[in-house]
């Protein structure tokens, strides 16, 4: 199901999840972090199972505010390497 609207909506959700996860990490809210780590893993599984390529998304690590339609897979990979749950697909 690779449609432009679906891709855009999914990327928006990923961008929001990454932004919220980063905010929660800064606030020390460990329960919130775990919740958004799970959400991010879930969204990544949806993208992978629907053939949504996330490799072209803009890097948000330069200090710019996350754009609603952009999140970088590297953020997801960094999150996983820091102890986030890995997707069974990855």
C-alpha positions as CSV (number, residue, x, y, z in Angstrom):
1,X,0.0,0.0,0.0
2,X,2.5,2.6,-1.2
3,X,0.3,5.7,-1.7
4,X,1.5,9.3,-1.4
5,X,-1.1,10.2,1.2
6,X,-0.3,7.2,3.3
7,X,3.5,7.9,3.1
8,X,3.0,11.5,4.1
9,X,0.8,10.6,7.0
10,X,3.1,7.9,8.2
11,X,6.2,10.2,7.9
12,X,4.3,12.9,9.9
13,X,3.5,10.5,12.6
14,X,7.2,9.4,12.7
15,X,8.4,13.0,12.9
16,X,6.1,13.7,15.8
17,X,7.1,10.6,17.6
18,X,10.8,11.4,17.2
19,X,10.3,15.0,18.4
20,X,8.2,13.8,21.4
21,X,10.8,11.1,22.2
22,X,13.6,13.7,22.2
23,X,11.5,16.1,24.3
24,X,10.8,13.3,26.9
25,X,14.5,12.3,27.0
26,X,15.3,15.9,27.9
27,X,12.7,16.0,30.6
28,X,13.7,12.8,32.3
29,X,10.2,11.2,31.8
30,X,11.3,7.5,31.6
31,X,7.7,6.2,31.3
32,X,7.0,8.6,28.5
33,X,10.3,7.6,26.8
34,X,9.4,4.0,26.9
35,X,5.9,4.8,25.5
36,X,7.3,6.7,22.6
37,X,10.0,4.2,21.9
38,X,7.3,1.6,21.5
39,X,5.3,4.0,19.3
40,X,8.3,4.6,17.1
41,X,9.0,0.9,16.8
42,X,5.4,0.3,15.8
43,X,5.5,3.1,13.2
44,X,8.7,1.7,11.8
45,X,7.1,-1.8,11.5
46,X,4.2,-0.3,9.6
47,X,6.5,1.5,7.2
48,X,8.6,-1.6,6.6
49,X,5.5,-3.9,6.1
50,X,4.0,-1.5,3.6
51,X,7.2,-0.8,1.7
52,X,7.5,2.8,2.7
53,X,11.1,3.8,2.1
54,X,12.3,6.1,5.0
55,X,15.8,6.5,3.7
56,X,15.2,9.8,2.0
57,X,13.9,11.7,5.0
58,X,15.6,14.9,6.1
59,X,18.1,14.8,8.9
60,X,16.6,16.6,12.0
61,X,19.8,16.3,14.1
62,X,21.1,19.7,13.2
63,X,19.0,21.4,15.8
64,X,16.2,22.4,13.5
65,X,12.7,21.7,14.7
66,X,11.3,18.5,13.2
67,X,9.1,19.0,10.2
68,X,5.8,17.3,10.3
69,X,6.6,15.3,7.2
70,X,10.2,14.5,7.9
71,X,12.1,12.3,10.3
72,X,15.4,10.5,9.6
73,X,15.7,6.8,9.9
74,X,19.1,7.4,11.5
75,X,17.2,8.8,14.5
76,X,15.3,5.5,14.7
77,X,18.6,3.6,14.4
78,X,20.3,5.7,17.1
79,X,17.3,5.1,19.3
80,X,17.5,1.4,18.8
81,X,21.3,1.4,19.5
82,X,20.6,3.2,22.8
83,X,18.4,0.3,24.0
84,X,15.1,0.9,22.2
85,X,13.1,-2.2,21.2
86,X,14.1,-3.6,17.9
87,X,11.6,-4.3,15.3
88,X,11.3,-8.1,14.5
89,X,11.5,-7.1,10.9
90,X,14.8,-5.3,11.1
